Amino acid sequence: MKKGFKLKLKRDIAEAMEQLIDGLVKLDLSDDDDKLLVAALVEMRLRLYDKLKHQQGEYTLTLTNVEALALRIFFCQFIANQKQTPNTAQLYHWLQLTANEVHRAYA
């Protein structure tokens, strides 16, 4: 298995991901699998929060194997079937591309 998964995010995507994960944390999840998924995404969010303290146009984040796979599962199970709006299209597209890259990396 790979050692890590490098991720590049523009600031607006990084901020949107941070908000999306914050929203997940507020959900009342009863399934342990969903809780594990959110826990992995929260770990990613904590490092993302530290990166966002510094003004940059683009950020690089190296995800652990668990975080990378959690991001892919999150897209496939929670986001892929949601209706896109003009406000969410850019984030949706980025998540879809990232999920596909993770799939190729860990296939």
C-alpha positions in Angstrom: 0.0 0.0 0.0 1.1 3.6 -0.7 2.8 5.5 2.1 0.5 8.6 1.6 -1.6 10.4 -0.9 -0.6 14.0 -1.9 -3.5 16.3 -2.4 -3.5 19.8 -3.9 -6.3 22.2 -3.0 -7.0 25.8 -3.9 -8.0 27.9 -1.0 -11.7 28.1 -1.8 -11.8 24.2 -2.1 -9.9 23.9 1.2 -12.3 26.2 3.0 -15.3 24.4 1.5 -13.9 21.0 2.6 -13.4 22.4 6.1 -17.1 23.5 6.2 -18.3 20.3 4.7 -16.5 18.2 7.3 -17.7 20.5 10.1 -21.3 19.8 8.9 -20.7 16.1 9.0 -19.5 16.3 12.6 -22.8 17.9 13.6 -24.9 15.0 12.1 -26.2 12.5 14.5 -24.6 9.4 13.1 -25.6 6.1 14.6 -23.7 3.7 12.3 -20.1 2.9 13.5 -18.8 2.8 9.9 -20.1 6.4 9.4 -18.5 7.5 12.6 -15.2 6.0 11.6 -15.4 7.8 8.2 -16.1 11.1 9.9 -13.2 10.5 12.4 -10.8 10.1 9.5 -12.1 13.2 7.8 -11.8 15.2 11.0 -8.1 14.2 11.2 -7.7 15.6 7.7 -9.6 18.7 8.6 -7.4 19.5 11.6 -4.3 19.6 9.4 -6.2 21.5 6.8 -7.2 24.1 9.4 -3.5 24.6 10.3 -2.6 25.1 6.6 -5.4 27.7 6.2 -3.9 29.9 8.8 -1.3 30.9 6.1 -2.6 32.8 3.2 -1.8 30.9 0.0 -3.5 30.3 -3.3 -2.9 26.6 -3.2 -2.2 24.1 -0.5 -0.6 20.6 -0.5 -1.7 18.1 2.0 -0.4 14.5 2.4 -3.2 12.3 3.5 -2.7 9.0 5.3 -4.0 5.9 3.6 -7.1 5.9 5.9 -7.8 9.6 5.2 -7.5 9.2 1.4 -9.8 6.2 1.4 -12.2 8.0 3.7 -12.4 10.9 1.3 -13.2 8.5 -1.6 -15.9 6.7 0.4 -17.3 10.0 1.6 -17.7 11.2 -2.0 -19.2 7.9 -3.2 -21.6 7.4 -0.4 -22.6 10.9 0.6 -21.9 13.3 -2.3 -22.1 11.5 -5.7 -25.9 11.2 -5.7 -26.6 14.8 -4.5 -27.9 17.4 -6.9 -25.3 19.9 -7.9 -25.9 23.6 -7.7 -23.8 26.4 -9.2 -22.4 26.9 -5.7 -21.4 23.3 -5.2 -20.3 22.3 -8.7 -16.6 23.2 -8.2 -16.3 21.3 -5.0 -18.3 18.3 -6.4 -15.9 18.2 -9.5 -12.8 18.4 -7.3 -14.1 15.6 -5.0 -15.0 13.4 -8.0 -11.5 13.8 -9.5 -9.9 13.2 -6.1 -12.0 10.1 -5.5 -11.0 8.7 -8.9 -7.3 9.4 -8.2 -7.6 7.6 -4.9 -9.3 4.7 -6.5 -6.5 4.4 -9.1 -3.8 4.8 -6.4 -5.2 2.1 -4.1 -6.7 -0.3 -6.7 
